[in-house]
Amino acid sequence: MRVRVEVDGWAWALPAAAQVLVMLVMPETPRWLVRVGRRDEARRVLNKVFGAGIEIQRMVDHVLRGIENEVREEEEAKRGRVRGQSKKESASWFSGSRDNWQELFRIGGNRRALTIACLLQGLQQLCGFVRKNAQSKLAPS
């Protein structure tokens, strides 16, 4: 008697669909909301994360002020970089993305996050290869 192991071609769709559904109901990050001027929404998101209570509200205020300060400092640093560029460089679409790439590789925390993300993605791919190879080798022919 032969046993045949088959993997459905659409088996990847369930986790992908679940991720899309979760993304639809997740709020934006407080940092992004502050950056685009939606401070009240950022406060609501932080309240959802931290909960309620007088002490918690103080902590939410502290976190929100920290985010606002960081966003302000980033904007000031970006304006300083733009001022240092020539008119030709600042008019280029590439100049903004070059700053992002430089920040990605030059800042240690960003470099670590990139390394972790790449390793996780690589390991995820490797797990898929191992599973597929194990199924093909373990299934009787």
N, C-alpha and C positions, 0 to 999 in steps of 0.2 A: 504494500500500500504506500502510495506516495503522498507526502504532505507538502503542500505548496504554501509558502508564506508570501502574501501580497501586501504591499503598502499602497493605500489609496493615494492617488495623485493630488487629491484635495485635502489631505490630512493637515497641511500647513495652514489652511484657511481658518480653522477654528481659533487658534491662538491669535492670528492676525486680526480676525473680526473682533475678538474680545478686546484687544488693545485699542482698536479704533473706537469701540463703544465706550471704553473707559476714558479715552482722550476727549470724547465729546462732552462728558459730564465733569471733567476736571477743571477747576478754575485756573486762570492764568497765575503766574508766579507774582508775589508781591513786588519783587524787584522790577519786573517788566511793567507792572501797573504804575509804580511810582515813576518810572522812566518816561511813560507816555502821559503823565499828569493825572492819573486816576487814583489819587491818594485814598479816598474813601473806600473804594473797592479793595485796595491793598489792605486796609485796616480790617475789612470784613473777612478777607481770606485769612489773615493772621488770627483773627478771633476764632475762626473755625478750627484752625490748627491748634491753638493754645487753649481754647476753652473760655470759660467765663469766670468772673470774680474780680474783686478790686485789685488784688496783687497781680493777677494775670493781665489786667488792663495796663498796669504800670509797665509790665514786661513787654506787652505789645507796643506801647508807646516808645519804649527804649529801642526795640528792634526796628520799628518804623523809622525813627530818627536816624538810626545807624544806616539803614538802607538809603534814606534820602541823602545823607552825607556822602556815602559811597558813590551814588549816582551823580551828585554834584561834582565830586572830585574827578570822576571819570570824564564828565563833560568838559570840565576846565582843562584837563590834560589833553583831551582831544582838540579843543580849540587852540591850545598852545602848539600842538603838532601841526595843525593846519596853518597857523600863522607863520611857522618856520618854513613852510613849503613855498615854492615858487608858484606863480599863477598857473603855469602850464601843468604842474603836478597836481594842484588842488582841483583843477577842472577835470582831471582824469578819473574815470570810474574805478580805475585800478588802485588809486591811492588809498581809498578807504578800506578796501579788502586787504591791501598789503599791511596796513596797520593791524588788522585782525589776525592775519597770519603771524606777524611778528609777535603779537601778544600771546598767541597760542604756543609758540615755541620758546620764547624768551622767559616767560614767567614760570617759575618752578611748579606752582600748583596747577597751572593749566597743562603743563607738560605731563605731570603725573596723571591728571585726569584723562588726557588723550591716550597715554600709554595703557591705563587700565581699560578704557573703552575699547581700544584696539585688541588687547589681549582677550577680553571677554568675547568680543565678536569672533575672534579667531578660534577660541575654545569652543564656542557655540557651533561654528562650522565644523570643527574637528569632531565634535560629538555626533553630528549628523553623518559624517563620513564613516565613523567607527560603527554606528548603529547599522548603517546600510551594508557595510562590509560584513559585519557579524551576521546579519540576517541572511545574506547571500551565502556565507560559508557554513552556517549552522543548519540551514534548510536542507533537508535531504533532496537529492536530485533524482 
